[in-house]
Amino acid sequence: MPDYLNTSSGRRIAYHKTDGAGPGVVFLGGFKSDMEGTKAIYLEDWAKAQGRAFLRFDYSGHGQSSESFTDGSIGDWAEDAMAAISELTDGPQVLVGSSMGGWIALLVCRAMSERVAGLVGIAAAPDFTEDSMWAGFDDAQRAALAEVGQVELPSDYSDEPYIITRRLIEEGRDQLVLRDPLPLPFPVRLLQGTADEDVELSVALRLLDHAEGDDIRLTLVKSADHRFSDDACLRLIERAVVDVS
């Protein structure tokens, strides 16, 4: 059973925390995923074996946390992440952000860089609500967003479609990180599969080009998909965490 953090915003965040040495590791999951995924559990097991502190949690509207998914937005989920890091960890942390979690991690870096020891992005998807979703909508979908307030998109990971709300798109515009300077003054490792059908390689290259820092590296893995969860990819994530620690 998870523990729960009640945030100042009134949301109830489910989490699992492992005590240990620093810098701790914080896993930030993807869009409509939860803290029970392969990568999160693998890193938790690794952290326990190494005696390292580790935190995984569910954003509001995800997994075992409170609220409805369709009520949430990028800013809400970034707030959840910052509350969890502030309340549940001590000192600088290594952030491991998967897909949308990569965007959330960058928002954490921008807002509280003094709490970041290093960053590992796994198929990081900054600004995807604008550059992927909105940019890819046709006229009918944009009209449905305006008139109905939501649109359905098929999911490769669930039988249920993604419900994309007008608030998700509009609030996401206040959270974009690739339009303004993005200083990352700590080690950064970006991991990207070349067979990723959800986050194009161009996104990883754009982030690499846009971010400012002295120790930022991008590793491409041929034929790896968006899940980035086979044994070789998991070991690569582990090595990246060690590298930025």
C-alpha positions in Angstrom: 0.0 0.0 0.0 1.3 3.5 -0.8 1.7 6.3 1.6 -0.1 9.6 0.8 0.9 13.3 0.7 -1.7 15.9 1.1 -0.6 18.9 -0.8 -1.4 22.6 -0.3 -3.5 22.5 -3.5 -5.8 19.9 -1.8 -4.7 17.0 -3.8 -3.7 13.6 -2.3 -0.6 12.1 -3.9 0.2 8.4 -3.6 3.8 7.5 -3.2 6.4 4.9 -2.3 9.6 6.2 -0.6 12.8 4.3 0.1 15.2 5.8 2.6 18.9 5.8 1.8 21.9 7.8 0.9 21.9 10.8 -1.3 21.6 12.1 -3.9 18.2 10.5 -3.9 16.5 9.4 -7.1 13.0 10.6 -8.1 11.1 8.9 -10.9 8.6 11.0 -12.9 6.2 9.0 -15.0 4.5 9.6 -18.3 1.2 10.8 -19.5 -1.6 8.6 -18.0 0.9 6.1 -16.6 1.5 5.3 -13.0 4.3 4.5 -10.5 4.0 0.8 -11.0 5.7 0.7 -14.4 8.7 -1.4 -15.3 11.2 1.5 -15.2 10.1 2.8 -11.8 10.2 -0.6 -10.2 13.5 -1.5 -11.7 15.1 1.7 -10.4 13.5 1.2 -7.0 15.0 -2.3 -6.7 18.4 -0.9 -7.9 18.2 1.9 -5.3 17.5 -0.5 -2.5 20.4 -2.7 -3.5 22.7 0.4 -3.6 21.4 1.9 -0.3 20.2 5.0 -2.2 17.1 7.0 -1.4 14.3 6.7 -4.0 10.9 8.1 -4.6 8.1 7.2 -7.0 4.6 8.7 -7.0 1.5 9.2 -9.0 0.5 12.6 -10.2 -3.1 13.7 -9.4 -5.5 12.0 -11.7 -3.1 9.1 -12.2 -2.8 5.7 -10.5 -3.7 5.8 -6.8 -3.7 9.6 -6.3 -6.8 11.7 -6.0 -8.7 13.7 -8.7 -9.8 12.9 -12.2 -7.3 12.6 -15.0 -9.5 14.9 -17.2 -9.4 17.6 -14.6 -5.6 17.8 -14.7 -3.0 19.7 -16.6 0.8 19.9 -17.1 1.0 22.7 -14.5 -1.0 20.7 -11.9 1.2 17.6 -12.4 4.4 19.8 -12.1 3.0 21.2 -8.9 2.5 17.6 -7.6 6.1 16.8 -8.5 7.5 19.9 -6.8 5.4 19.2 -3.7 6.6 15.6 -3.5 10.2 16.6 -3.9 9.9 19.4 -1.4 8.1 17.4 1.2 9.4 13.9 0.8 13.1 14.3 -0.1 16.2 16.0 1.4 18.9 17.7 -0.6 19.5 17.6 -4.3 17.9 14.8 -6.2 18.5 13.0 -9.5 15.4 13.4 -11.5 14.5 10.5 -13.9 11.7 11.7 -16.3 10.0 9.4 -18.7 8.1 10.8 -21.7 5.8 13.5 -20.2 7.9 13.1 -17.0 10.8 14.5 -18.9 8.8 17.7 -19.4 7.7 17.7 -15.8 11.4 17.2 -14.7 12.4 20.2 -16.8 9.8 22.4 -15.1 11.1 21.2 -11.8 14.6 22.1 -12.9 13.4 25.6 -14.0 11.6 26.3 -10.7 13.9 24.7 -8.1 17.3 24.0 -9.7 18.9 24.0 -6.3 17.2 20.7 -5.5 18.4 19.0 -8.7 21.7 17.0 -8.7 21.3 15.6 -12.2 18.7 14.8 -14.8 18.0 11.6 -16.9 15.4 12.0 -19.6 13.9 8.9 -21.2 12.2 9.8 -24.4 11.5 13.2 -22.9 8.5 14.9 -24.4 8.7 18.6 -23.6 5.9 20.8 -25.0 4.1 17.9 -26.5 0.6 19.3 -25.8 1.4 22.1 -28.2 4.0 20.7 -30.7 2.5 17.2 -31.0 -1.1 17.2 -30.0 -2.4 20.7 -31.0 -0.1 20.8 -34.1 -1.5 17.4 -35.2 -5.2 18.2 -34.7 -7.3 18.6 -37.8 -10.0 21.3 -38.1 -12.7 18.9 -36.7 -10.7 18.1 -33.7 -9.9 21.7 -33.0 -13.5 22.6 -33.3 -14.5 19.8 -30.9 -12.0 21.1 -28.4 -13.5 24.6 -28.7 -17.2 23.5 -28.7 -17.2 20.3 -26.5 -14.1 21.0 -24.5 -12.5 17.6 -25.3 -11.4 15.3 -28.0 -10.6 11.5 -28.0 -7.3 10.1 -29.3 -6.6 6.4 -29.7 -4.0 4.9 -27.3 -1.4 2.3 -28.1 -1.2 1.4 -24.4 -4.8 1.0 -23.4 -8.2 0.0 -24.8 -9.5 3.3 -23.6 -8.8 6.4 -25.7 -7.0 9.4 -24.3 -9.4 12.2 -23.4 -7.6 15.4 -24.3 -9.2 18.4 -22.8 -9.2 22.1 -23.8 -7.7 22.9 -20.5 -4.8 20.5 -21.0 -3.9 22.2 -24.3 -4.5 25.8 -23.2 -2.8 25.5 -19.8 0.1 23.6 -21.4 1.0 26.8 -23.3 1.9 28.4 -19.9 4.4 25.5 -19.2 6.4 25.4 -22.5 10.1 25.0 -21.9 11.6 25.1 -25.5 10.7 28.7 -26.2 12.8 30.5 -23.6 16.3 29.9 -22.2 16.6 26.6 -20.4 19.7 26.5 -18.2 20.5 23.0 -16.8 23.6 23.6 -14.7 24.1 19.9 -13.7 24.8 16.6 -15.5 22.0 15.7 -18.0 21.7 12.4 -19.9 19.0 12.1 -22.5 18.1 8.6 -23.8 16.0 8.1 -27.0 15.0 5.1 -29.0 15.2 5.4 -32.8 12.0 3.3 -33.2 10.0 5.6 -30.8 6.6 6.3 -32.5 5.3 8.6 -29.8 8.3 11.0 -29.4 10.1 11.7 -32.6 13.9 11.8 -32.7 13.6 15.5 -33.7 12.3 16.3 -30.2 15.4 14.9 -28.5 17.7 16.8 -30.9 15.7 20.0 -30.3 16.0 19.6 -26.6 19.7 18.9 -26.8 20.2 22.0 -29.0 18.0 24.2 -26.8 19.2 23.3 -23.3 22.1 25.3 -21.8 24.7 23.4 -19.8 28.3 22.1 -19.8 27.5 18.4 -19.4 24.5 17.4 -21.5 24.6 14.2 -23.6 22.1 12.4 -25.8 22.3 8.7 -26.3 20.4 7.1 -29.2 19.4 3.4 -29.0 18.8 1.8 -32.4 15.4 0.0 -32.6 14.3 0.9 -29.0 10.7 2.0 -28.8 8.9 4.4 -26.5 8.6 2.0 -23.7 12.4 1.8 -23.4 11.9 -1.0 -20.9 13.8 -4.1 -22.2 16.8 -5.3 -20.2 19.4 -3.4 -22.3 17.4 -0.1 -22.0 16.9 -0.6 -18.2 20.6 -1.1 -17.7 21.3 2.0 -19.8 19.0 4.0 -17.5 20.8 2.7 -14.5 24.2 3.7 -15.9 22.8 7.1 -16.7 21.6 7.6 -13.1 25.0 6.6 -11.8 26.7 8.9 -14.3 24.8 12.0 -13.2 25.1 11.2 -9.5 
